[in-house]
Structures are given as C-alpha cells and as structure tokens.
Amino acid sequence: MTVPMDDEVSSESVPPFSRSPAQLAFDPELLAGELAQELALDPFDAIDTLEPGQGDIAAECDLGLELLAGGHDQRMQGLRIFCEHRDPRAVPWLLPLLASTCPILRMSAVYALGRNPDPRAVEPLLALLQDDANGYVRKAVAWSLGNYPQAPVLNPLIRALQLDIAAVRLWAAGSLADAGSTGAAKADQAAAQLLLSLRIDSEPVVRSNSAWSLGRLYDHLVPPRQSELVGVLVEVLLHDNDATVRDEARVALEQLEDPAVLERLQTLVDEGLLN
C-alpha cells in the first residue's frame, strides 16, 4: 500500500508524531501551520517504528493504562503505547479522548482505536470523519475505519474519497479495500468509486492506492466488474502520467494471477508498449 510522503500532500494533511509528549502541547490554532514543521512522524508511522519485543507487553499495557489516567503529557505517552499494542482495557480510556479539544489527542486516540477496534468507537469515529475541522484527525479516522469492516463505514469512506483533502482520500482508498471485502454488494460499490478515483483523482498517491485496493477487491467482484477493473488498470498502466501510478497498476494486474491477464501483459511487452 502506498504511503504518502511529506512532499506528496499538503502539510495540513500529514500528521507527524515523534517528539516527546511535552513537545506536542500546541495551541490548536497553530496546529496546521506548525505541526508538520515541529514533528517528524505520524502516530501511524510510530506503530511500525517501535521495535517488537522491547520489554514485557503486559507490563507496557499496564503502564499505558496508568498514563492514560494522568495529565496531558502522560496521556500522550499512553496513547503511543496503545498505537502499538492491543488491550481491550484501554478502550474506555480512549473513547473520551475523541472529544478532546486538543487535536493531537483526538488524532492519537483515533489511531489507538484503529489498533484497538471496538464497536463503541464506530459512531464517534464516523462523526469525526464527517465533522472534524482538522485534516490530521480526519486522515487518522480514514485509516482506522479500515479496521471496522463489518461496521457501516463504506458510504462514509466513499464520501471521503470523493470530497476530502488528498491525505484523507489516500487512506479512504486503502480502507475501502477492507470495507468492501465483506460482501459482493459492498465490493461492487467500493470498486465503482475506486475505479472513478483511479481515473480522475488529481493526486498520484490517491490513484496509486486506488489501484492497490482494486487489486485486493478483485476476487470479491462479479465477472463484469472484474473485466472493467482489468480494462481500467491496463488503461492506467499505459497512459497515466505518473510512473508510480503506472507501477502500482502493473503490480495489481500481476498479483491477480489470472492467466488471461498475464498473457495480455506479455502481449503489451511483446508489442513494445511495456518494458
């Protein structure tokens, strides 16, 4: 799945997160202008940068619960723990933070609830995706909802892919692969929007993630939609003006492992249309 780089989307939509909690206490009015400059990593990125096996997980979670009961700085430390680890005991502490006046706390709680999915989080997460004024928070929600595929998240994610800023569209496209994989009707609805976004979205990273998600949905689609998907991916492979999008389309086609599709790709190579 394509991960956005800092220069691929606006600073408003790239939520970084790496310094100590004390350094994260910004005035919300200054967040959009200063957060991207002052911080280096997103809480989502921090999930993968923490090395597994450091200390005892149960002890870390116990510590995380204590921290969530503390002040602002302690809550930030606790949130980082639950962006990495799953523990159902954390959920009652995480849910109230979705209503925090601090956008960094909201954003981090959203990521933690993506790592620790709970049905009680669905309604407030959807409300944040629709109404939160902060792009960092909405981006976090778009990622987290991919971990709630059985919840009614499909239409909200489609709306986000249609209307929101680039980084939110990016993660909405990725989460639609999960939301659409729970049934044929949902897969078809998700694929229809992803095919449109693959054709027309102005941001290459969104088009790339749309191609990636379409590849994941292929097996859940009826044959006519599968044929359309292959046709659009081939069209993008040949004509998109961005090399990363063309590469993602090719990978998606190759990973279908359909002999007819692979033969079509080889024909394009033989005709000199592909390297």
Secondary structure as the mmCIF struct_conf table of DSSP 4:
data_model
#
loop_
_struct_conf.conf_type_id
_struct_conf.id
_struct_conf.beg_label_comp_id
_struct_conf.beg_label_asym_id
_struct_conf.beg_label_seq_id
_struct_conf.end_label_comp_id
_struct_conf.end_label_asym_id
_struct_conf.end_label_seq_id
TURN_TY1_P TURN_TY1_P1 ASP A 6 GLU A 8
BEND BEND1 VAL A 9 VAL A 9
HELX_RH_3T_P HELX_RH_3T_P1 SER A 11 SER A 13
BEND BEND2 ARG A 19 ARG A 19
HELX_RH_3T_P HELX_RH_3T_P2 PRO A 21 LEU A 24
HELX_RH_AL_P HELX_RH_AL_P1 PRO A 28 GLU A 38
HELX_RH_AL_P HELX_RH_AL_P2 PRO A 43 THR A 49
BEND BEND3 LEU A 50 LEU A 50
HELX_LH_PP_P HELX_LH_PP_P1 GLU A 51 GLU A 51
TURN_TY1_P TURN_TY1_P2 PRO A 52 GLY A 53
BEND BEND4 GLN A 54 GLY A 55
HELX_RH_AL_P HELX_RH_AL_P3 ILE A 57 LEU A 68
TURN_TY1_P TURN_TY1_P3 ALA A 69 ALA A 69
BEND BEND5 GLY A 70 GLY A 70
HELX_RH_AL_P HELX_RH_AL_P4 HIS A 72 GLU A 84
HELX_RH_3T_P HELX_RH_3T_P3 PRO A 88 ALA A 90
HELX_RH_AL_P HELX_RH_AL_P5 VAL A 91 LEU A 94
HELX_RH_3T_P HELX_RH_3T_P4 LEU A 95 ALA A 99
BEND BEND6 THR A 101 THR A 101
HELX_RH_AL_P HELX_RH_AL_P6 PRO A 103 ARG A 115
BEND BEND7 ASN A 116 ASN A 116
HELX_RH_3T_P HELX_RH_3T_P5 PRO A 119 ALA A 121
HELX_RH_AL_P HELX_RH_AL_P7 VAL A 122 ASP A 131
BEND BEND8 ALA A 133 ALA A 133
HELX_RH_AL_P HELX_RH_AL_P8 GLY A 135 SER A 144
HELX_RH_3T_P HELX_RH_3T_P6 LEU A 145 ASN A 147
TURN_TY1_P TURN_TY1_P4 PRO A 149 GLN A 150
BEND BEND9 ALA A 151 PRO A 152
HELX_RH_AL_P HELX_RH_AL_P9 LEU A 154 LEU A 163
BEND BEND10 ASP A 164 ASP A 164
HELX_RH_AL_P HELX_RH_AL_P10 ALA A 166 ALA A 179
HELX_RH_3T_P HELX_RH_3T_P7 GLY A 180 THR A 182
HELX_RH_AL_P HELX_RH_AL_P11 ALA A 184 ILE A 200
BEND BEND11 SER A 202 SER A 202
HELX_RH_AL_P HELX_RH_AL_P12 PRO A 204 LEU A 217
HELX_RH_3T_P HELX_RH_3T_P8 TYR A 218 HIS A 220
BEND BEND12 LEU A 221 LEU A 221
HELX_RH_AL_P HELX_RH_AL_P13 PRO A 223 HIS A 239
BEND BEND13 ASN A 241 ASN A 241
HELX_RH_AL_P HELX_RH_AL_P14 ALA A 243 GLN A 255
TURN_TY1_P TURN_TY1_P5 LEU A 256 LEU A 256
HELX_RH_AL_P HELX_RH_AL_P15 PRO A 259 ASP A 270
TURN_TY1_P TURN_TY1_P6 GLU A 271 GLY A 272
BEND BEND14 LEU A 273 LEU A 273
#
